[in-house]
Every structure is written in C-alpha cells, then in structure tokens.
Amino acid sequence: MFENVLERTRRAAATKRVELAALREEIQRLRSSIRAIAETLISPGDSASVAEIQARIRLEDRVEQQAGIVARIDDLLNSFAGLADEWSKIEIAKAELPRGNLSQSDEEKFARLQQLIREQLVEYGMTSIDPEEIGLDRNTYRPTHKGFLLSFDLSASDLIRTIWAYTSGLLEVSTEFKTNHLGLLVLDEPKQQDTASESLAAFFRRLARSSSRDQQVLVATSEPSSSLANMVRDLDANVVDFPARIITKKS
C-alpha cells in the first residue's frame, strides 16, 4: 500500500514538474513580449517595432509548424491506402478459411479414410461389431465405436484387424489426395493375438496393391514359410526367407 502511495506521489510530482516547466516557458515568453513592447515605445515611429518583428517571427514559426503537421497528416493518409489493400487481402483470406476445423479437402480425406477402414474390416472378417459402425474421432482421428475407442469394444484379434485397416487406409488415402505420407509402410509381425490366417491373407492381398501405386510395404513376419507362400503365391510380392536369426550375438 505504501509503495502504491509512493508511486502515485512520484507520478504527481513528475506531472507538476512538467506543468512548472510549461509555466516557466510562458513566463519567459511574456517577459520577452514585455521587453519588446517597452523597446517599441522608445523606438523611432517610422521603424518596425521589436514587438512586430517578434510577432512576425512567431507567426512564421507557427506557419512552419503547421506545414509540418499537414505534411505528417498527408503521409499518414497515404499510408492508409497500403493498409486498406492489406486489410482487403486479409478479409479475402479469412473468407477462404474453413468454417470448421477442417478444410473441404481435409473433410474429403477424413470421409475417405473412414470408408476405407470399414471396407477393409469387412474383408478381414471383423466379427466383434459391425464394421459399418466404425467411425473416426474428429479430434484424435483414431477409430471409435459409438463415441468410444475401439479397444473397449473389440476382441484382441479384431483390434489387430483395425490396426491393419487404419495403417493401410492411410497409405491408400495418400494416393487419392495430397498428403504428407511417405508412401512407405513398415510392419513388424502384423499377425498377433491368434488372428486367423485367412484375415492375414486378405491383408496381404490388400497390401500387394501398393506396387501398382508406386508405393512400398515391408513386412517382417514369423509366419511359416509354407503358409506364407500360399498367401502370396499370386501376389506382386517379393519374399526373402531368412532360415536363421538375422541378428545374432557376437561370440
């Protein structure tokens, strides 16, 4: 409280000092005018009085000051033209912004990804819930079912199928729309939780389409060679078999 009082006192003192300086300037001006008038009274009548000369000088100074103000105003008015152009561009840009969180193009990507996920889950044999009830959260873009994350509603194997559908769906969307996807998908042991071999085969058939889209998918799996060979027999796929561990402990 005392600090506030002290600060207010300091501000008041500063204001008084400014007022005192202005008064001193006014006193000086009045003294100068008095001296000029006094000199005029004793000067010859046919010569210009000191008061008139000072008045003329003050008038010229005022005219010069006013001219400077007018020039400054002109500069400010001229700057308004540039500001008006900038304001107009900003208004146009604002009008082009999406009304919601997503642009029209993003809305199309969002809808397409959701469609691809549902389509694939049918192919992969999801049974826990109806694939057509699968949606995407508009904030996290994660798959949901009736407003809840799928992990609460799915069997373990169907959760794996959903991961397949989601990652592959992102890859496919990148071919239909401009995205930041690299066009590369790397999967490590996609078959988990005792997912049916038929589902994995359907997943491989889906992934094999990436070759025609100039994309690449790398899959590491411990699926038996004979079973894997049957799954990819008629697919555009390159199988590299490693009979032993790729990384071994140095002896």
The 8 nearest C-alpha neighbors of each residue, nearest first, counted from 0:
[[1, 3, 2, 4, 5, 6, 7, 8],
 [2, 0, 4, 3, 5, 6, 7, 8],
 [1, 3, 5, 0, 4, 6, 7, 8],
 [4, 2, 6, 0, 5, 1, 7, 8],
 [3, 5, 1, 7, 2, 6, 8, 0],
 [4, 6, 2, 8, 3, 7, 1, 9],
 [5, 7, 3, 9, 8, 4, 2, 10],
 [6, 8, 10, 4, 9, 5, 11, 3],
 [9, 7, 11, 5, 6, 10, 12, 4],
 [8, 10, 12, 6, 7, 11, 13, 5],
 [9, 11, 13, 7, 12, 8, 14, 6],
 [12, 10, 8, 14, 13, 9, 7, 15],
 [11, 13, 15, 9, 14, 10, 8, 16],
 [12, 14, 10, 16, 11, 15, 9, 17],
 [15, 13, 11, 17, 12, 16, 10, 18],
 [14, 16, 18, 12, 17, 13, 19, 11],
 [17, 15, 19, 13, 18, 14, 20, 12],
 [16, 18, 20, 14, 15, 19, 21, 13],
 [17, 19, 15, 21, 16, 20, 22, 14],
 [20, 18, 16, 22, 21, 17, 15, 23],
 [19, 21, 23, 17, 22, 18, 16, 24],
 [20, 22, 18, 24, 19, 23, 25, 17],
 [23, 21, 25, 19, 24, 20, 26, 18],
 [24, 22, 26, 20, 25, 21, 27, 19],
 [23, 25, 27, 21, 22, 26, 28, 20],
 [24, 26, 22, 28, 23, 27, 29, 21],
 [27, 25, 23, 29, 28, 24, 30, 22],
 [26, 28, 24, 30, 25, 29, 23, 31],
 [27, 29, 25, 31, 26, 30, 24, 32],
 [30, 28, 32, 26, 31, 27, 33, 25],
 [31, 29, 33, 27, 32, 28, 26, 34],
 [30, 32, 28, 34, 29, 33, 27, 35],
 [31, 33, 29, 35, 30, 34, 36, 28],
 [34, 32, 30, 36, 35, 31, 37, 29],
 [35, 33, 37, 31, 32, 36, 38, 30],
 [34, 36, 50, 32, 49, 38, 33, 37],
 [37, 35, 39, 33, 38, 34, 50, 32],
 [38, 36, 34, 40, 39, 35, 33, 41],
 [39, 37, 35, 40, 36, 41, 42, 34],
 [40, 38, 36, 48, 42, 37, 41, 49],
 [39, 41, 37, 38, 42, 36, 48, 43],
 [40, 42, 38, 39, 43, 37, 44, 36],
 [41, 43, 39, 40, 38, 44, 48, 46],
 [44, 42, 45, 46, 41, 39, 40, 48],
 [43, 45, 46, 42, 47, 48, 39, 41],
 [44, 46, 43, 47, 42, 48, 39, 41],
 [47, 45, 44, 43, 48, 42, 49, 39],
 [48, 46, 51, 49, 45, 52, 44, 39],
 [47, 49, 39, 51, 50, 46, 52, 42],
 [48, 50, 52, 35, 51, 39, 53, 47],
 [51, 49, 35, 53, 48, 52, 36, 54],
 [52, 50, 54, 48, 49, 53, 55, 47],
 [51, 53, 55, 49, 54, 50, 56, 48],
 [52, 54, 56, 50, 55, 51, 57, 49],
 [55, 53, 51, 57, 52, 56, 50, 58],
 [56, 54, 58, 52, 53, 57, 51, 59],
 [55, 57, 53, 59, 58, 54, 60, 52],
 [56, 58, 60, 54, 55, 59, 53, 61],
 [59, 57, 55, 61, 56, 60, 54, 62],
 [60, 58, 62, 56, 61, 57, 63, 55],
 [59, 61, 57, 63, 58, 62, 64, 56],
 [62, 60, 64, 58, 59, 63, 65, 57],
 [61, 63, 59, 65, 64, 60, 66, 58],
 [64, 62, 66, 60, 61, 65, 59, 67],
 [63, 65, 61, 67, 66, 62, 60, 68],
 [64, 66, 68, 62, 67, 63, 61, 69],
 [67, 65, 63, 69, 68, 64, 62, 70],
 [68, 66, 70, 64, 65, 69, 71, 63],
 [67, 69, 65, 71, 66, 70, 72, 64],
 [68, 70, 66, 72, 71, 67, 65, 73],
 [71, 69, 73, 67, 72, 68, 66, 74],
 [72, 70, 68, 74, 73, 69, 67, 75],
 [71, 73, 75, 69, 74, 70, 76, 68],
 [74, 72, 70, 76, 71, 75, 77, 69],
 [75, 73, 71, 77, 72, 76, 78, 70],
 [76, 74, 72, 78, 77, 73, 71, 79],
 [75, 77, 73, 79, 78, 74, 72, 80],
 [78, 76, 74, 79, 75, 80, 73, 81],
 [77, 79, 75, 80, 76, 81, 74, 82],
 [78, 80, 82, 76, 77, 81, 83, 75],
 [81, 79, 83, 78, 82, 77, 84, 76],
 [82, 80, 84, 83, 79, 78, 85, 77],
 [81, 83, 79, 85, 84, 80, 86, 78],
 [82, 84, 86, 80, 81, 85, 79, 87],
 [85, 83, 87, 81, 86, 82, 88, 80],
 [84, 86, 82, 88, 87, 83, 89, 81],
 [85, 87, 83, 89, 84, 88, 82, 90],
 [86, 88, 84, 90, 85, 89, 83, 91],
 [89, 87, 91, 85, 90, 86, 92, 84],
 [88, 90, 92, 86, 91, 87, 93, 85],
 [89, 91, 93, 87, 92, 88, 86, 94],
 [92, 90, 88, 94, 89, 93, 87, 95],
 [93, 91, 89, 95, 94, 90, 88, 96],
 [94, 92, 90, 96, 95, 91, 89, 88],
 [93, 95, 91, 92, 96, 90, 97, 89],
 [94, 96, 92, 93, 97, 91, 90, 98],
 [97, 95, 93, 94, 98, 92, 102, 99],
 [98, 96, 102, 99, 101, 95, 100, 103],
 [97, 99, 96, 100, 101, 102, 95, 94],
 [100, 98, 97, 101, 102, 96, 103, 106],
 [99, 101, 97, 102, 98, 137, 138, 105],
 [102, 100, 105, 99, 106, 97, 103, 98],
 [101, 103, 97, 105, 104, 106, 100, 99],
 [102, 104, 106, 105, 107, 101, 97, 108],
 [103, 105, 107, 102, 106, 108, 101, 176],
 [106, 104, 108, 102, 107, 103, 101, 109],
 [105, 107, 109, 103, 104, 108, 101, 102],
 [106, 108, 104, 110, 105, 109, 111, 103],
 [109, 107, 105, 111, 106, 110, 112, 104],
 [108, 110, 106, 112, 107, 111, 105, 113],
 [111, 109, 107, 113, 108, 112, 106, 114],
 [110, 112, 114, 108, 113, 109, 107, 115],
 [113, 111, 115, 109, 114, 110, 168, 108],
 [112, 114, 110, 116, 111, 115, 134, 109],
 [113, 115, 111, 117, 112, 116, 118, 110],
 [116, 114, 118, 112, 117, 113, 168, 119],
 [117, 115, 164, 113, 119, 118, 114, 165],
 [118, 116, 130, 120, 114, 115, 119, 131],
 [117, 119, 115, 116, 121, 120, 114, 122],
 [120, 118, 122, 121, 116, 117, 164, 123],
 [121, 119, 123, 117, 122, 125, 118, 130],
 [120, 122, 119, 124, 118, 123, 125, 130],
 [123, 121, 119, 120, 124, 201, 118, 198],
 [122, 124, 198, 120, 121, 201, 125, 119],
 [125, 123, 121, 122, 120, 126, 198, 160],
 [126, 124, 120, 157, 123, 121, 127, 130],
 [125, 127, 128, 124, 129, 157, 130, 154],
 [128, 126, 153, 125, 154, 157, 129, 152],
 [129, 127, 126, 130, 125, 153, 132, 152],
 [128, 130, 131, 132, 126, 127, 133, 125],
 [131, 129, 117, 132, 133, 120, 128, 121],
 [130, 132, 129, 133, 117, 134, 118, 128],
 [133, 131, 130, 129, 144, 134, 145, 128],
 [132, 134, 144, 130, 131, 143, 117, 142],
 [135, 133, 143, 142, 144, 113, 132, 136],
 [136, 134, 142, 140, 141, 143, 137, 113],
 [135, 137, 140, 141, 138, 139, 143, 142],
 [136, 138, 140, 139, 135, 141, 109, 100],
 [139, 137, 136, 140, 141, 135, 100, 101],
 [138, 140, 141, 136, 137, 135, 142, 143],
 [141, 139, 136, 135, 137, 138, 142, 109],
 [140, 142, 139, 135, 136, 143, 148, 137],
 [143, 141, 135, 134, 149, 136, 148, 133],
 [144, 142, 148, 149, 134, 147, 135, 146],
 [143, 145, 133, 147, 146, 149, 134, 132],
 [146, 144, 147, 143, 132, 133, 134, 148],
 [145, 147, 144, 143, 148, 136, 134, 135],
 [148, 146, 143, 144, 145, 149, 151, 152],
 [149, 147, 143, 150, 151, 144, 142, 146],
 [148, 150, 143, 151, 152, 144, 153, 147],
 [149, 151, 148, 152, 153, 158, 154, 155],
 [152, 150, 149, 153, 148, 147, 154, 144],
 [153, 151, 149, 150, 154, 127, 144, 148],
 [154, 152, 150, 127, 157, 158, 149, 151],
 [153, 155, 157, 156, 158, 127, 152, 150],
 [154, 156, 158, 157, 192, 153, 159, 150],
 [157, 155, 194, 159, 192, 158, 154, 160],
 [158, 156, 160, 154, 159, 155, 125, 153],
 [157, 159, 161, 155, 156, 160, 153, 154],
 [160, 158, 162, 156, 157, 161, 163, 155],
 [161, 159, 157, 163, 158, 162, 164, 156],
 [160, 162, 158, 164, 163, 159, 165, 157],
 [163, 161, 159, 165, 160, 164, 166, 158],
 [162, 164, 160, 161, 166, 165, 167, 159],
 [163, 165, 116, 161, 167, 162, 119, 168],
 [164, 166, 168, 162, 163, 167, 116, 161],
 [167, 165, 169, 168, 163, 164, 162, 170],
 [166, 168, 170, 164, 169, 165, 163, 171],
 [169, 167, 165, 171, 170, 166, 115, 164],
 [170, 168, 172, 166, 167, 171, 165, 173],
 [169, 171, 167, 168, 173, 172, 182, 166],
 [172, 170, 168, 173, 174, 169, 167, 175],
 [173, 171, 169, 175, 174, 170, 168, 176],
 [172, 174, 171, 176, 170, 178, 175, 180],
 [175, 173, 172, 171, 176, 212, 170, 177],
 [176, 174, 172, 173, 171, 177, 108, 178],
 [177, 175, 173, 174, 178, 172, 108, 104],
 [176, 178, 173, 175, 179, 174, 172, 180],
 [179, 177, 173, 180, 176, 172, 174, 181],
 [178, 180, 181, 177, 173, 182, 176, 169],
 [181, 179, 182, 178, 173, 170, 183, 169],
 [182, 180, 183, 179, 184, 173, 170, 214],
 [181, 183, 214, 180, 170, 215, 184, 173],
 [182, 184, 215, 181, 216, 214, 185, 170],
 [183, 185, 216, 217, 215, 186, 182, 170],
 [184, 186, 217, 216, 218, 183, 187, 219],
 [187, 185, 218, 189, 217, 219, 188, 184],
 [188, 186, 219, 189, 218, 220, 185, 217],
 [187, 189, 220, 219, 190, 186, 221, 191],
 [190, 188, 187, 191, 186, 220, 218, 159],
 [191, 189, 188, 194, 199, 192, 193, 220],
 [192, 190, 193, 194, 189, 159, 188, 156],
 [191, 193, 156, 194, 155, 190, 159, 157],
 [194, 192, 191, 195, 156, 190, 155, 196],
 [193, 195, 156, 192, 191, 190, 196, 198],
 [194, 196, 198, 197, 193, 199, 156, 190],
 [197, 195, 199, 198, 200, 194, 190, 226],
 [196, 198, 200, 195, 199, 201, 123, 194],
 [199, 197, 123, 201, 195, 196, 200, 202],
 [200, 198, 202, 196, 201, 197, 203, 195],
 [199, 201, 197, 203, 230, 202, 198, 196],
 [202, 200, 204, 198, 199, 203, 123, 197],
 [201, 203, 199, 205, 200, 204, 198, 206],
 [204, 202, 206, 200, 205, 201, 207, 199],
 [205, 203, 201, 207, 202, 206, 200, 234],
 [204, 206, 202, 203, 207, 208, 201, 209],
 [205, 207, 203, 208, 204, 209, 202, 216],
 [208, 206, 204, 209, 205, 235, 203, 210],
 [209, 207, 206, 210, 211, 205, 212, 204],
 [210, 208, 212, 214, 207, 211, 206, 215],
 [209, 211, 213, 212, 208, 214, 207, 215],
 [210, 212, 209, 213, 208, 214, 207, 235],
 [213, 211, 209, 210, 214, 208, 174, 171],
 [212, 214, 210, 211, 209, 215, 182, 174],
 [215, 213, 209, 182, 212, 210, 183, 216],
 [214, 216, 183, 209, 210, 184, 182, 217],
 [215, 217, 184, 183, 185, 218, 214, 206],
 [218, 216, 185, 186, 184, 215, 219, 183],
 [219, 217, 186, 187, 185, 220, 216, 188],
 [220, 218, 187, 188, 186, 217, 221, 189],
 [219, 221, 188, 222, 218, 187, 189, 190],
 [220, 222, 223, 188, 219, 224, 190, 227],
 [221, 223, 220, 227, 224, 226, 190, 225],
 [224, 222, 226, 225, 227, 221, 228, 220],
 [223, 225, 227, 226, 228, 222, 240, 221],
 [224, 226, 228, 227, 223, 229, 222, 230],
 [227, 225, 229, 223, 228, 224, 230, 222],
 [226, 228, 230, 224, 229, 225, 222, 223],
 [227, 229, 225, 226, 230, 231, 232, 224],
 [228, 230, 232, 226, 227, 231, 225, 233],
 [231, 229, 227, 200, 228, 232, 226, 203],
 [232, 230, 234, 228, 233, 229, 227, 236],
 [231, 233, 229, 228, 234, 230, 227, 236],
 [234, 232, 231, 235, 230, 229, 236, 204],
 [233, 235, 231, 236, 232, 207, 204, 230],
 [236, 234, 207, 233, 237, 210, 231, 208],
 [237, 235, 234, 238, 207, 231, 210, 232],
 [236, 238, 239, 235, 231, 234, 217, 240],
 [239, 237, 240, 236, 228, 231, 227, 224],
 [238, 240, 237, 241, 219, 242, 236, 224],
 [239, 241, 242, 238, 224, 243, 237, 221],
 [240, 242, 243, 239, 245, 244, 238, 224],
 [243, 241, 240, 244, 245, 224, 239, 221],
 [244, 242, 241, 245, 246, 240, 247, 221],
 [243, 245, 246, 247, 241, 242, 248, 240],
 [244, 246, 243, 247, 241, 242, 248, 240],
 [247, 245, 244, 248, 243, 249, 241, 242],
 [246, 248, 244, 249, 245, 250, 243, 241],
 [249, 247, 250, 246, 244, 245, 243, 242],
 [248, 250, 247, 246, 245, 244, 243, 242],
 [249, 248, 247, 246, 244, 245, 243, 242]]
